[in-house]
Amino acid sequence: MHSIKKVGSPVLRVRDIDKIVMFYETKFGLQVKRRHQDDYGNAVYELGFVHIDYPEDSLLQLHHDPNAKNASPHSAGLFHFAILVPNRESLASTYLALKKSGVYYDGFADHLVSESLYLRDPENNGIEIYRDRPARDWPRDSEGNIMMDTLPLNLQSIVAEMNRLESENPVAFPFGARIGHMHLKVTNLERSIKFYHKILGFDITVDWRSMGAAFLSAGGYHHHVGMNTWHSMNGKVHSSDVLGLENFTITVPDNISSFNRIRSAIQSHHFSSEVKQKEQKSYGNQLTVSDPDGIQIVIISE
């Protein structure tokens, strides 16, 4: 996988659809772009920003399942989905607007390559909101590998990006945003690294295996997929009937030969017997596959 056009539109299985839609509409400023039903008659909401640069794209999809079970805290699934804002001023405005709306933050971090805010929605789905530093400023080791860390975030410096009037009337995501990466909970780190690196073709950009984590990307980004076993080592694999992440999308550039290589690698891979594999679905330029923990990925060649 030489490059990724975008990581996008995670689908979350939710129980209280009205409460979750209200949260994302009133706090994040999202709007329901489309609404349809799944094969069982349950509603699916596609939410996006009301913004000229993003008229059709859905940032997030919510799949209503009133019978969904609570996932075990030690199971595989979503750690967080990460919303990337275009600049530091947008991060500052979003931070102040969400704080003003009563959102509770889990924490803040400076990762050297980025600056991040962390929070959760009402059904405990993890969310990161971040801005990237310019790629030329990403620190690298003597071999040229990207270096990341988790350091305290200088919120005062971020808020200083705004003038007094802006800081008194902040707006969440004033310049739009998109999904920047997905961070997953996995049950066997080596097995997941093998799948995303050897089978899907991601590069290992930051190797924190000694700390139970790894970060992978395509095309030189710091990471499109993060994974850890901090709460899920040897836990339960992901189940399709629980709350949380249902699937996420990876869109690759329009390259049929590259897409076919990915499809062949997936089809020839022998998955672990721990995961009951559904039939891998392939329709033209779209392929749906489950990773070794049963987390579904929709790969699209655009």
Protein Blocks (a to p, Z undefined) as FASTA:
>chain_A
ZZdfbdchiadddfblmlmmmmmmmmnopacfbdcddfkopacdddddddfklmmbcfbd
cdddfkbccddfkbgcdfbdcdddfbfklmmmmmmmmmmnopacfbdcdehjaccddddd
fkopacdddddddfklpccdfkopacdddddddfklmmmmpcfklmmmccehklopadfb
dcdddfblklmmmmmmmmnopacfbdcklnopacddehhiabfbdcdfklmgoiacddfk
bgcjfbdcddddddfklmmmmmmmmmmpccdfkbccdddddehjaccdddfkopacdddd
ZZ
